[in-house]
Amino acid sequence: MSELTPGHMLGEYPLIEVHISMPEAEAAREMATELVRRQLAACVQILGPMASIYTWRGEPQQATEWLLLVKSTADRFEELTEAVVAHHRYDTPEIVAVPITHALGSYGAWVREAVTAFEV
C-alpha cells in the first residue's frame, strides 16, 4: 500500500496547488508551458472551457474561461505570481494557492524536485 504523507512532512517546502483562470485556451496552454519551463510548476492541468460569473467594477459579468491547476511549492509562489501577472491579460488575474495537506510521498518528492532541479 502506498503511503499518504501529510504535506508538511513531505519535505522542506509545503506543497500547494495554484488556481489561475485564463481567458482563452491558447493563453492557458502558453501560461502552463511557461510555468513548467521556468520550473515554477511541476505540472499544470488545464480544465475548461468553463463558465465564470463574477462581479467586476460593481457589475455582474459572465465569461468563458480555462482553469489552470498548478502543482508547486509555497517557496515558489511569489515568483510564480510575478510570472503570471507579467503575462496575463487581466488587470486582476485569479491567482489562489491552496495548501496540499496530504499527498503520496513519492508525488510530493517529484513536485519538489521538478521545481528546484536547476536552482542556483
Secondary structure, DSSP 8 states (H G I E B T S, - for coil): ---EEEGGGSSSS-EEEEEEEESSHHHHHHHHHHHHHTTS-SEEEEEEEEEEEEEETTEEEEEEEEEEEEEEEGGGHHHHHHHHHHH-SSSS--EEEEE--EEEHHHHHHHHHHHHTT--
